């Protein structure tokens, strides 16, 4: 089954980070459609209301109000209707302690996260971080570039 554009959901409470991400997607060499939510409760409501048309991939901020990204990931991967949706954790957290960050990444992947991206401060680095992940989704053969 072929789809276009790549349907992306970003859950992030920081409006600047959402705008930065949206701008990066517009410069990708393939078509994307972005939806955004600003906290964990809104994310889970969005997913449960869109079970028939789930995003192709979710970028999930780890530190959000009302329900953290960690809590949302656990809930998503524990729900048979959501568990196969690819989730990439996306956070500024844990910069100061590499050992702790690596441990957290292992934990997140153990729960079911596909990947982890530390939010870069520079636009070009953001594009370079998300493009390979999106290309992997496209290469699954479900999207048209």
C-alpha positions in Angstrom: 0.0 0.0 0.0 1.4 3.4 -1.0 0.9 6.6 0.9 1.9 10.2 0.5 2.8 12.3 2.3 4.6 10.8 5.3 2.2 11.4 8.3 4.1 12.7 11.3 3.0 13.6 14.8 5.1 15.7 17.1 4.3 15.8 20.8 6.2 18.7 22.4 5.2 21.4 24.9 7.7 23.9 23.6 6.2 26.1 20.8 9.7 27.1 19.5 10.7 23.5 19.2 7.5 22.7 17.4 8.1 25.6 14.9 11.7 24.5 14.5 10.7 21.0 13.7 8.0 22.1 11.3 10.5 24.3 9.4 12.9 21.4 9.2 10.2 19.1 7.7 9.5 21.7 5.0 13.1 21.4 3.8 13.0 17.6 3.5 13.3 16.2 0.0 10.0 14.3 0.4 6.4 15.2 1.2 5.4 15.3 4.9 2.2 16.1 6.8 2.7 17.3 10.4 0.3 17.3 13.3 1.3 18.6 16.7 0.1 18.2 20.3 1.5 20.1 23.3 1.2 17.7 26.2 0.8 14.0 27.1 -2.9 14.1 27.8 -3.5 15.8 24.4 -1.3 13.2 22.7 -3.2 10.2 24.1 -6.5 11.8 23.3 -5.3 12.5 19.7 -4.1 8.9 19.2 -7.3 7.3 20.7 -9.5 9.5 18.4 -7.4 8.7 15.3 -7.0 4.9 15.7 -8.1 4.4 12.1 -5.5 6.9 10.8 -2.5 6.8 13.1 0.6 8.7 12.2 3.4 6.9 10.3 5.8 8.0 13.1 5.6 9.9 16.4 8.3 12.2 17.7 7.7 12.3 21.5 9.2 14.9 23.8 10.3 13.2 27.0 9.5 16.2 29.3 6.0 17.4 28.9 3.3 18.6 31.4 0.3 16.6 32.5 1.7 13.3 31.3 5.4 12.8 30.5 6.8 11.3 27.3 7.9 8.3 29.4 4.4 7.7 30.6 3.0 8.1 27.1 5.5 5.7 25.6 4.6 3.1 28.2 0.9 3.6 27.5 1.4 3.5 23.7 3.4 0.3 23.8 1.0 -1.3 26.2 -2.0 -0.7 23.9 -2.4 -3.3 21.1 -4.0 -0.7 18.9 -1.0 1.7 19.2 1.9 -0.6 20.0 3.2 -0.9 16.4 3.4 2.8 15.7 7.1 3.9 15.5 8.0 6.3 18.4 11.1 8.4 18.4 11.9 10.0 21.8 12.9 13.6 21.3 14.4 15.6 24.2 16.8 18.1 25.6 17.1 16.1 28.8 20.2 14.4 30.3 22.9 16.5 28.5 25.1 16.8 31.6 25.4 13.1 32.4 26.3 10.8 29.5 26.1 7.6 31.6 22.6 8.5 32.8 21.5 9.5 29.3 22.7 6.1 27.9 20.9 4.3 30.6 17.7 6.3 29.9 18.0 5.5 26.2 18.3 1.8 26.9 15.2 2.0 29.2 13.2 3.9 26.5 14.2 1.4 23.8 13.4 -1.5 26.2 9.8 -0.1 26.5 9.6 0.1 22.7 11.0 3.5 21.5 12.5 3.1 18.0 15.1 5.8 18.6 16.2 8.7 20.7 17.3 12.1 19.5 18.7 14.8 21.7 17.2 18.1 20.5 20.0 20.0 18.7 20.3 23.7 19.1 21.1 24.3 15.4 18.6 24.0 12.5 21.0 22.1 10.2 21.7 19.5 13.0 18.0 19.0 13.6 17.5 18.3 9.9 20.4 15.9 9.9 19.0 14.1 13.0 15.5 13.6 11.8 16.0 12.9 8.0 17.6 9.5 8.4 14.8 8.4 10.7 12.1 9.6 8.3 13.9 7.9 5.4 13.8 4.6 7.2 10.0 4.9 7.4 9.8 5.7 3.7 12.1 2.7 2.9 9.6 0.4 4.6 7.8 0.7 1.2 4.7 2.3 2.5 5.3 5.8 1.3 6.1 7.5 -2.0 8.9 10.0 -2.0 
